[in-house]
């Protein structure tokens, strides 16, 4: 088959060939090209050693020379060129003890994770597909190259990658590969939190985030996200629900847009339910206060998995307030938006809709109608540019200082009280009234 190589990639390969070496595009870029997708990047493999590669190109960077990788710079773009290699014995389910360069392309392809990632291509030889990657693409199968236990033993993260590729492509995992994943899932404990996080996020933002189910079935989540396993064991015998907590979570993931923070919030939003699970005398389950506990768990999990603070803080807010149900009045919604934050409230509405769509169909029309009106009131408040936080007040700390107030804790308390009054009556957000009210409050407290 014919793959259209970018001009830079073609030039690198042709330069290698002109000097007596082999060169191929390899791995994910070949897979994506066969799938009709635009590759994110193009990797090149070669029979040339790193030092030989460096002699052929004017601009190179030693990005991973101990593993045979040199980045060749073409204009503003960089392309990783890696020498054919054979990995030595693995000791830690992550790193080979040694890397040996080889002149044989097939030996290099043999060490790769899955057949769909173990294909190479250049214009002179065409597709090199020793392990049946193209057939597996056609049959929509994720299959390890060679012995699955050996591949997973080399790098345990490949166990998560099998599920992640499955979710991204909508493929099934080959039975032998799945069995090896189940057998070796425990070795994921040796993998760094950062690498686990990367794979989890890629799975969650994929077209099939509910394939997290397979991570649970294989025993992956028991190691990297045990909180999810507890949700799969927690029933919801309640008229508003038709799934257990875990199944409800998977449905919510399916019903929210593929945004990183929203998918994480959908994942975590009910993690507090196992801890808050009670059953009343009629056999009805309740989960009072679960949103607060879920937000605390989200915080703990995201710290554990080394998420950045911006993502962590956004997700915590969405989870904390996903169960907020203000009365459908402008005043109540205004207070809710003030509590959550104007920008965050828009995302909370999305999470609430996904949550609703994962509940009992019987109550969905009523809940959707509520959300529709809630959303309309939220937009009305924004359109009127009503005051929602202290910085929206027509008065600031500077104004209070000019009016004779000393900086300090009291100033913050006065501004907070003024905000409360303006949330109650938005028309009061006028500088002169606020100055007068601040004097009144100071005199009362004095």
C-alpha positions in Angstrom: 0.0 0.0 0.0 1.0 3.6 -0.5 1.5 6.0 2.4 2.1 9.7 1.7 5.1 10.7 3.7 5.7 14.4 4.6 8.5 16.0 2.5 10.8 16.3 5.6 10.4 12.6 6.4 10.9 11.6 2.8 14.1 13.7 2.7 15.5 12.2 5.9 14.8 8.6 4.7 16.3 9.4 1.2 19.4 10.9 2.8 19.9 7.7 4.9 19.4 5.5 1.8 21.8 7.6 -0.3 24.5 6.9 2.2 23.9 3.1 2.3 21.6 2.9 5.3 18.0 1.8 5.7 15.4 4.2 6.9 11.6 3.8 7.5 8.7 5.7 9.1 7.7 3.5 12.0 5.1 2.9 14.7 2.1 5.2 15.3 2.5 7.3 12.2 2.2 4.3 10.0 -0.8 3.0 12.0 -2.6 6.3 11.8 -1.8 6.6 8.1 -3.4 3.2 7.4 -6.4 4.3 9.5 -6.8 7.4 7.4 -5.8 9.7 10.3 -3.3 12.5 10.4 -0.3 11.4 12.5 0.6 13.7 15.5 4.3 13.1 14.7 6.5 11.0 12.5 9.2 8.7 13.9 11.9 7.2 11.8 13.9 4.1 12.4 17.3 3.3 10.7 20.1 0.9 10.4 22.5 3.8 11.0 24.0 4.4 14.4 23.4 7.6 16.2 26.9 8.9 15.4 26.4 8.0 11.7 23.0 9.9 11.7 24.6 12.9 13.2 27.2 13.0 10.5 24.5 13.1 7.8 22.5 16.0 9.1 23.6 19.6 9.9 21.2 20.1 12.8 20.6 17.4 15.4 19.9 17.1 19.1 20.9 14.2 21.3 17.4 13.6 22.8 18.0 10.0 23.8 21.3 8.9 22.4 21.8 6.2 25.0 18.7 4.5 23.5 19.7 5.2 20.0 17.6 8.3 19.4 18.8 11.5 17.7 16.3 14.3 16.8 17.0 15.7 13.3 15.8 19.3 12.8 14.3 20.2 9.5 13.3 23.8 9.5 11.3 24.4 12.6 10.3 20.7 13.0 12.1 17.9 14.8 12.0 14.2 13.9 13.2 11.4 16.1 15.5 9.1 14.2 16.2 5.9 16.2 18.7 3.1 15.4 17.3 -0.4 15.1 17.7 -1.9 18.5 17.2 -5.0 20.7 16.3 -4.5 24.3 18.1 -6.6 26.9 16.5 -8.1 30.0 14.0 -6.0 31.9 14.4 -5.9 35.7 11.7 -3.3 36.8 8.8 -3.7 34.4 10.0 -0.5 32.8 13.6 -0.2 31.7 15.8 -2.7 29.9 19.2 -3.4 31.6 20.9 -2.7 28.2 20.1 -1.7 24.7 21.9 -3.4 21.8 21.9 -1.8 18.3 21.1 -4.2 15.4 21.1 -3.9 11.6 17.9 -6.0 11.4 14.6 -4.1 11.1 12.5 -7.2 12.0 14.4 -7.5 15.3 13.6 -3.9 16.1 9.9 -4.3 15.2 9.7 -7.5 17.4 10.4 -5.5 20.6 7.4 -3.1 20.1 4.2 -3.4 22.1 1.3 -4.1 19.7 1.1 -5.4 16.1 -0.6 -2.2 15.0 2.4 -0.2 16.2 5.0 -2.6 14.8 4.9 -1.7 11.1 7.4 0.3 9.1 7.2 2.1 5.7 9.3 3.8 3.1 8.6 4.5 -0.6 11.2 2.0 -1.9 10.1 -1.0 0.1 6.5 -0.2 0.9 4.8 -1.5 4.0 6.9 -3.8 6.2 4.4 -5.7 8.3 6.0 -8.8 9.8 3.5 -9.3 12.6 0.1 -8.8 11.0 -0.6 -5.3 12.1 -2.6 -4.4 9.0 -4.8 -7.4 9.4 -5.4 -6.5 13.1 -6.3 -3.0 12.0 -8.8 -4.5 9.5 -10.2 -6.8 12.2 -10.1 -4.0 14.8 -7.9 -6.0 17.3 -5.3 -4.9 19.8 -2.7 -7.7 20.0 0.7 -7.8 21.5 3.7 -8.6 19.3 4.7 -12.1 20.0 4.2 -13.3 23.6 1.9 -10.9 25.5 3.3 -11.7 28.9 6.8 -10.9 27.7 5.7 -7.6 26.2 3.9 -6.6 29.4 6.8 -7.8 31.5 9.1 -5.4 29.6 6.9 -2.4 30.4 3.9 -2.8 32.6 2.4 0.5 31.3 1.6 -1.4 28.1 -1.2 -3.1 30.1 -2.9 0.3 30.4 -1.9 1.2 26.8 -3.8 -1.9 25.5 -7.1 -0.5 27.0 -6.3 3.0 26.0 -5.7 2.1 22.3 -8.9 0.0 22.5 -10.8 3.1 23.7 -9.2 5.5 21.2 -9.8 3.2 18.2 -12.9 1.3 19.2 -11.0 -2.0 18.9 -11.3 -5.1 21.0 -8.4 -6.6 22.9 -7.2 -10.0 21.7 -8.1 -12.7 24.3 -4.5 -13.8 24.9 -3.4 -10.2 25.3 -6.3 -9.6 27.7 -5.4 -12.7 29.8 -1.8 -11.5 30.1 -3.1 -8.1 31.2 -5.2 -9.7 33.9 -2.3 -11.8 35.1 0.2 -9.0 35.2 -2.0 -6.0 36.2 -0.4 -5.9 39.6 3.0 -4.9 38.1 1.5 -1.5 37.3 2.4 -0.6 40.9 6.0 -0.2 39.6 5.0 2.5 37.2 5.3 6.2 38.0 2.2 8.2 38.8 2.9 10.6 35.9 2.9 7.8 33.3 -0.3 6.3 34.8 -1.9 9.8 34.7 -1.1 10.2 31.0 -2.6 6.9 30.0 -5.7 7.5 32.2 -6.4 10.9 30.6 -5.9 9.6 27.1 -8.4 6.8 27.8 -10.9 9.3 29.4 -10.8 11.8 26.5 -11.1 9.0 23.9 -14.3 8.3 21.9 -15.0 5.4 24.3 -14.2 6.6 27.9 -16.6 3.8 29.1 -13.9 1.3 28.1 -12.6 2.1 31.6 -14.8 -1.0 32.3 -12.1 -3.2 30.7 -9.5 -1.6 32.9 -11.7 -2.7 35.8 -12.3 -6.2 34.4 -8.5 -6.7 33.9 -7.7 -5.6 37.4 -6.0 -2.4 36.3 -8.1 0.0 38.3 -7.6 -2.1 41.4 -4.0 -1.0 41.3 -4.2 2.6 39.8 -7.7 3.7 40.8 -9.1 1.5 43.6 -11.8 4.1 44.3 -13.5 3.1 41.0 -13.6 -0.5 42.0 -15.6 0.4 45.1 -18.1 2.2 43.0 -18.6 -0.9 41.0 -19.5 -2.7 44.2 -22.0 0.0 45.4 -25.7 -0.5 44.5 -28.2 2.3 44.0 -31.5 0.9 45.0 -33.3 4.2 44.5 -36.1 5.2 42.1 -33.9 7.8 40.5 -31.3 5.3 39.5 -31.1 2.3 37.2 -27.4 1.4 37.6 -25.0 0.8 40.4 -22.6 3.7 41.1 -19.8 2.4 38.8 -22.1 1.7 35.9 -23.7 5.1 36.4 -20.2 6.7 36.2 -19.5 4.9 32.9 -22.7 6.2 31.5 -22.0 9.8 32.7 -18.6 9.6 31.0 -20.3 8.6 27.7 -22.6 11.6 27.9 -20.2 14.4 28.5 -17.9 16.1 25.9 -14.3 15.0 25.5 -12.8 17.7 27.6 -10.1 16.6 30.1 -11.5 18.4 33.1 -15.1 17.5 32.4 -14.3 13.8 31.8 -12.3 13.7 35.1 -15.1 15.4 36.9 -17.6 12.8 35.5 -15.3 10.0 36.6 -14.9 11.4 40.2 -18.4 12.9 40.7 -19.8 10.0 42.7 -16.7 8.5 44.2 -18.0 9.5 47.6 -21.1 7.4 47.4 -19.5 4.2 48.8 -18.6 6.1 51.9 -22.0 7.8 52.3 -24.2 4.8 51.4 -27.2 4.3 53.7 -30.4 2.3 53.3 -33.6 3.4 54.9 -36.4 1.3 56.4 -38.1 1.0 53.0 -34.9 -0.4 51.4 -34.1 2.8 49.5 -30.5 3.7 49.2 -29.3 7.3 50.0 -26.0 9.1 49.6 -26.3 12.3 51.7 -23.3 14.5 51.4 -21.6 12.5 48.7 -20.6 15.5 46.6 -18.4 16.9 49.3 -16.7 13.5 50.0 -16.3 13.0 46.2 -14.5 16.3 45.9 -12.2 15.4 48.7 -11.4 12.1 47.1 -10.9 13.8 43.7 -8.4 16.0 45.4 -6.5 13.1 47.0 -6.5 11.0 43.8 -5.3 13.9 41.6 -2.5 14.7 44.0 -1.5 11.0 44.0 -1.5 11.0 40.2 0.5 14.2 40.0 -2.1 16.3 38.2 -1.3 20.0 37.7 -3.0 22.4 40.1 -5.1 24.2 37.5 -6.8 20.9 36.4 -7.1 19.7 40.0 -8.8 22.9 41.2 -11.3 23.0 38.4 -12.2 19.4 38.7 -12.7 19.7 42.5 -15.2 22.6 42.0 -17.2 20.7 39.3 -17.4 17.6 41.5 -18.2 19.6 44.7 -21.2 21.4 43.2 -22.5 18.8 40.7 -25.4 18.1 43.0 -26.3 21.7 43.6 -30.1 22.3 43.0 -30.9 26.0 43.5 -34.5 27.1 43.3 -35.5 28.4 39.9 -35.5 32.0 40.8 -33.0 34.6 39.7 -32.0 35.3 43.3 -31.3 31.7 44.1 -29.4 31.0 40.9 -27.4 34.2 41.3 -26.3 33.0 44.7 -25.4 29.6 43.3 -23.4 31.1 40.5 -21.6 33.3 43.0 -20.7 30.3 45.2 -19.5 28.2 42.3 -17.9 30.9 40.1 -19.4 32.1 36.8 -17.1 30.2 34.5 -17.2 27.0 36.5 -21.0 27.1 36.7 -21.2 26.6 32.9 -19.1 23.4 33.3 -21.2 22.2 36.3 -24.3 22.5 34.2 -22.7 20.1 31.6 -21.8 17.7 34.4 -25.3 17.9 35.8 -26.7 17.0 32.4 -24.4 14.0 32.0 -25.3 12.9 35.5 -29.0 13.2 34.6 -28.6 11.2 31.4 -27.1 8.4 33.4 -30.0 8.1 35.7 -33.5 6.5 35.5 -35.2 7.4 32.2 -38.5 7.8 34.2 -37.4 11.1 35.8 -35.2 12.4 33.0 -37.9 14.7 31.3 -38.5 16.5 34.6 -34.8 16.8 35.4 -34.0 18.0 31.9 -36.7 20.6 32.1 -35.2 21.9 35.4 -31.8 22.1 33.8 -33.1 23.9 30.8 -34.7 26.6 33.0 -31.6 26.7 35.3 -29.4 27.3 32.3 -31.7 30.0 31.0 -31.6 31.9 34.3 -27.8 31.5 34.4 -27.5 33.2 31.0 -30.0 35.9 32.0 -27.8 36.8 35.0 -24.7 36.9 32.7 -26.5 39.0 30.1 -27.5 41.5 32.8 -23.9 41.6 34.0 -25.0 41.2 37.6 -22.5 41.3 40.4 -21.4 37.8 41.3 -18.2 38.3 43.2 -16.3 40.9 45.2 -14.3 42.1 42.2 -17.6 42.8 40.4 -18.6 45.3 43.1 -18.5 49.0 42.1 -16.3 49.6 45.1 -12.9 48.2 46.1 -10.5 48.1 49.0 -8.8 51.2 47.6 -12.2 53.1 47.8 -12.6 52.0 51.4 -9.1 53.2 52.3 -9.8 56.5 50.7 -12.9 56.7 52.8 -10.8 56.3 56.0 -10.7 52.6 56.6 -7.5 50.9 57.5 -6.4 47.8 55.5 -6.8 44.5 57.2 -9.2 41.6 58.0 -12.1 43.9 58.6 -11.9 45.3 55.1 -12.4 41.9 53.6 -15.3 41.2 55.9 -17.0 44.5 54.9 -16.6 43.7 51.2 -18.0 40.2 51.8 -21.1 41.7 53.5 -21.5 44.2 50.7 -21.5 41.4 48.2 -24.2 39.6 50.2 -26.4 42.6 50.0 -25.8 43.1 46.3 -26.5 39.4 45.6 -29.8 40.0 47.3 -30.6 43.2 45.4 -28.4 43.6 42.3 -29.5 47.2 41.7 -27.6 48.2 44.9 -24.3 47.8 43.1 -23.7 51.5 42.9 -20.6 53.2 44.3 -22.3 55.8 46.5 -24.7 53.4 48.0 -21.9 50.9 48.8 -19.8 53.6 50.4 -22.7 54.7 52.6 -23.4 51.1 53.5 -19.8 50.4 54.3 -19.8 53.3 56.8 -23.0 52.0 58.3 -21.5 48.5 58.7 -18.3 49.9 60.2 -20.2 52.0 62.7 -22.5 49.1 63.7 -19.5 46.8 64.2 -17.6 49.5 66.0 
